[in-house]
Amino acid sequence: MTVLNELWYGNISPNSDCRIATKETKELIGYIATHHDNLSATLDEKQKDILQRFDDCWSELSEINEREIFTYAFRLGARIMLEVLRGEDV
């Protein structure tokens, strides 16, 4: 099966397959979660609501950034392949 067919049938999911959890990222995620929980424990309900809205906005921004990085990297890879197929010197 071709890569395009795999993509079409949902066997390839770039937005989830590309995330490789390394020891470094797992550790950082743990620190973030701990600090978030510690901060949240000190806030009143209004402040917790503000923090939740901040978290929601941050998540949305992260998703947009990931999509833009994916698009850029895909296009860059395609341009590299065009150069290779054309036999152009780099």
Sequence and secondary structure as in RCSB ss.txt:
>XXXX:A:sequence
MTVLNELWYGNISPNSDCRIATKETKELIGYIATHHDNLSATLDEKQKDILQRFDDCWSELSEINEREIFTYAFR
LGARIMLEVLRGEDV
>XXXX:A:secstr
  HHHHHHTTS  HHHHT    HHHHHHHHHHHHHHHHHHHT  HHHHHHHHHHHHHHHHHHHHHHHHHHHHHHH
HHHHHHHHHHHT   
